[in-house]
Amino acid sequence: MEVSGNDGAFNKARNIVTFAKPPWVEREHSGKLERLILQLGSGKGVFSEVEGIPRSIGCIGNNRFILRDTPMELDLIESVIREFAMISGRDLYLTNYDELSILEEVSHFSVTLPIENVYPVVRIEDFKKASFSTDVKPIVEVRYSRRNMERLQDIEGAHAILLMIKGEEIWSIKNFSFPCEVYIDVLFPGSLRKVDFDLMEAKRIFKAHMTFHPCLSGTLAITPEGFALPCPLLRNFIVGNVKELSLKQILRKRRLKKFWKLKKEDIDGCKLCPFNSTCHDCRALEYYASGDIMGLEYCPLDHPSRHNVQGVFSFTPCYLNSI
């Protein structure tokens, strides 16, 4: 797929498959667990939980989080992956590793199981040092710079590139030919007033009539400490803990089901919008910008009403530090 801007400036940029959204957003939700995003440590990425993670695909990027409990042992990590293979076995994302050897070991273990896609996310600084099985699909995370764009010319063995880029820099890549699939990870400012790129272009999902939220539906994230979340960046919304519950038990939780069944019609200001079936939004970005899980801070359209709709999405956030 090619991303095309308002004036077609992206038509020459090759292999860009997704723009400001995760790569699975075009899929219709099956109503079951489809992907597991498993974090293997606090991470050593560019963006931190303390300073804020201004990212549209920060869910699969190698960020830096604060650990609030003892990390899972390797045996438990493998047990979670084994159960995921039995329940779904579709897409496994391995992110936020602290030690490259752990990422390698868990990747090698995962491909021995009936899992369709294993995606280890690795920084470009570490990619050439990594030793992965040919059966995995590495995603290389890279921050846009002239030097890094040159380094990407020689990259081999990567399934995809996760390219972090500011809005003002986007046009710099319009004529660039990438060696593999590319996920453009636009860095969002703290509020709508500071946005310097076309938000409507970033929000398009190129497919109409999505019934459920294309990012949250079918997604389960497990933090390094074992907390189960509907999204790796929604760290205030815990739905369970794999140290205490099996994946099968967690998947029965009503909190999780409410995220999976979320529709654009449930978001006040979106339900009457003519673009709601082709617009992708990041609930985590909206939550941290507005304080409201149903917020609309980054909507470029002038909606007449932006009040809280807790009546539709009625549950209280479960904070990590209260566990």
N, C-alpha and C positions, 0 to 999 in steps of 0.2 A: 504494500500500500504506500502511496506517496501522500505526504502532507502538503496541502496547498493553502497558502495564505490568501489574504484578500485580493492581492494582485498576482497571485500565482507564483510568488517568489520562491516557494519551496518545491516547485515542480522539478527542478534540476537536482535537488538533494535526494540521493538514492538510498534505499533500504530503511528509511524512517517508517516504522510500523506503528508507532504510537506517540502522541504528543500531549504531555502534561497529564498522563493518566496511566495506570497499570496496563500491562499487555493483554490482560484477559477481559477487558471491559466490553468487548463486542459479543461475548458469549451470553446466551440466554441462561438464566439460572435454572438448575435442574431440581432445586428444592432439597439437595443433599450436599454433604461436604465435598467440595471440589478441589480446594487447595489448602495446604498447611504451610504457614510461614513460621519457620522454627529458628529462633534466635539462639546463637551458641555462645553468647557472652555480652558484655556491656558494649563492646565495639570500639573501634579506633578510627571512626570516620571523621569527616570534616565538621559535621554539624552535631551539636550536643543537645540533650534534653534541657539542660540549664539555660543555654543561650537561645534555644528555640530551633526547630527543624523546619525551615521555610521551603518545604519540598512537596511537589505534587506526587512523586513516586517514592517519597521517603519511607514508605512501608517496606520496600524491598532494598532500599539503599543501606549502606553500611554506616549507620549513625553511631552516636555515643549515648548510652542510656545510664541511668543511675540504678544500680542493683539494690533492692530493698530486702533481699533475703539470700540465703545460701543458694548458689547456682546448682542446677541439676547435675547429678553424676552421669557419666557416660552410659551406664547401664540403663538409667531411666530414659535418657534421650533415645537410645536404640529401641527401647520398649514402646515409646510413643510413636516412633517411625514405623515400627512393625505393625502396630494397631492401625495406623493410618493406611498402610498398604492393604490391610484386610478390609477396611471400611470403604476406602475410596481408591487410593492408588493413582490419582491423576497427576497433580502438580505439587511438588515439594520444593519450597524455597528455603535455602540455608543462608542465614544472614548474620551480620554483626559478630563475627568471630573475633576472639581475642588472640588465639594462637592459630597460625596457618595449619599446623599439624592436626588440630581438632577438626577444622573444616575439611581437610583431606580425608581423615579417618571416617567421619560421619558420611561424607560423600561416597566413599568406597563401600561402606556398609549399605547405604540406601539403594545403590544400583544392584545389589544382590537380591533385592525384594521386588515383587511385582508392582513397581511404581512407574508410571508412564514417563514422567519428566522430572528429573532432579536438577535443580538450578542453584548451584553454589554462587553466591555473590562475592566477588573479590575485588579489592582495589587494584588499580592499574600498577601501583608500586609493587604489589606482591604477585601479580599474575604470572610473570615469567619464573618465579620461584616455586609456584604451586605445581603439585603433581596430581592430576586428576585422571580418573578412568575415562576412556573414550566414550563411555556411555552417558556421562553427565553433560550438562549444557551450561557451561560457565557464563555468568553475566559479569562483565568487567565494568566497574564503576570508575568514572573519570570526571574530573572537573574541567570545564572548558578553559583552554589556554592554547596559544599557538604551539607551544612545545608539546602539549599533550595531543593535539591534533596531528602533529607530525609523528608521534609515537604510535598512534592508531593505524598509521599507514602500514606498519610492519607487523601488526598484531596477527597472530595465528592461533587457531584452536578455540576462539571465543564464539559462543552461540549468539551473544548480543552485547551491545554496549549500552550502559546506562549513563547518558551524558547529562551532567548537571550544568545548567546554563542560565544566566540572567536574561531577562527580557530584552535588554538593550544589546545583548550579544547574539541573539537568535539569527539575525540576518547575516551574520558572518559565516554561517555554515550552509547557506542556500545552494552553493555550487559544489559542495563537498561530496565525494563519493566514499561511502563507508564500506569496509570489507565484510561486514555482517549486519544483522538486524540492529536497529538503533531505537532506544527508548529515550525521547527527549524529556528530561526531567527539569521543568522550568522552576526556578527559585522564586517563590512568592514573597513579596514584601509583607510587612505587618498589617497593612490595611488596604482597602480598595483604592484609597486616594493616591497610593504610591505605586500602583500597578503600571508598568511601562510596556505592556505587550497586549495583544488582542485577546481578551479573556474569552470572548465567544469562540474564537478559533481554538483556544486551548480546551474549551469545554465540549466541543463536538466529539461525538463517539462514532460518527460515520455509519450509524445503523439506527433505524427508527424502531419504535414500539418495544422497547425494553420494559418488561413488566416490573422487575425489581431493580433495586440499586445495583448497577453493574460492577461496583467495586466491592461492596460489603457482602453481597449474597454469595453464599457458598464458601466464604473465607473464615478460617480460624487461625489465630496467631498464638504461639506459645513463647512466653518470655524466657530468658535464661534461668529465672527463678522457678519457672513452672506455672506461672499464671496464664490462664487462657483468656484471650481477648478477641473481640470481633475485628480488630485491626491493630497492627503493631504500634501505631501512633496514638490510639485511643487507650492510653495506659490508665485512665481513671475508670474504665468500664470493664471490670473483671467479671467473667462468667463462670469461673471455676479454677481449679488448681490440679494439675496432673500428678502432684505428689499425694493427692488425696482421692482423686477420682479418675476413672478411665476416660478415654476420649468418647466412648459410647455414652457414658453418663453425662459428660459435658454437653454433648450434642443435643441432649434432651432439655437443656436449660431454656426457660422462657426468655431470659434476657438475650441470649444468642439468637433465638428465633425471631425476636422483634427486629434485630438488625438485618437478618436475612430476608425478612418479609417487608422491609421498608420500601415504599414506593415514592416516586416524585409527587404523587398526589397527596401524600401524607405531610409534605413540607409546605407550610403556609407560604404563599407567594410563588410556589412552583406549580401548584395543582391546576391553575388556570392559564399558565404560561404556554404559548404555542410551541415553544422549543423544549418542553420538558422531556419528550421522548428521545431527543437527540443530544441532550446536554449531560455531560458527566461532571459531577462535583465531588470534592473531597470533604467528607464529613469531619475528618480530623483537623484539616486546615480551618474549616469554618468554626469548629468548636473552640480551638485555641485562640482564634481571632475575636470571637464574639462571646464566648462563655456559654453558648447554647448549642447543643448537639443538632438542633434543627435550624441553626443560624444561616444567614445569607449575606455575610460580609463581602464575599467576592462575586456577587451577582452584578453584572454591568447594567442590568435593566432596572428601571425605577419601579420596583414593586410597591403597591400602595400600602401593604401591611407586612410587618416583619415581627409580629409579636410571637411570644413563646407558644408552642403547640404541644405542651406536655400531655394534654388530654389524648392526643393521638399516639404519642410515643411515651407512654406513662410508665416510667421506672426511674428510680433514683440511682445516680452514679455510685458505684462501689469503689471507693478510693483505695489505692495500693497500701497507703500507710495505715489504713484502718483494719487490714487483714491480721 
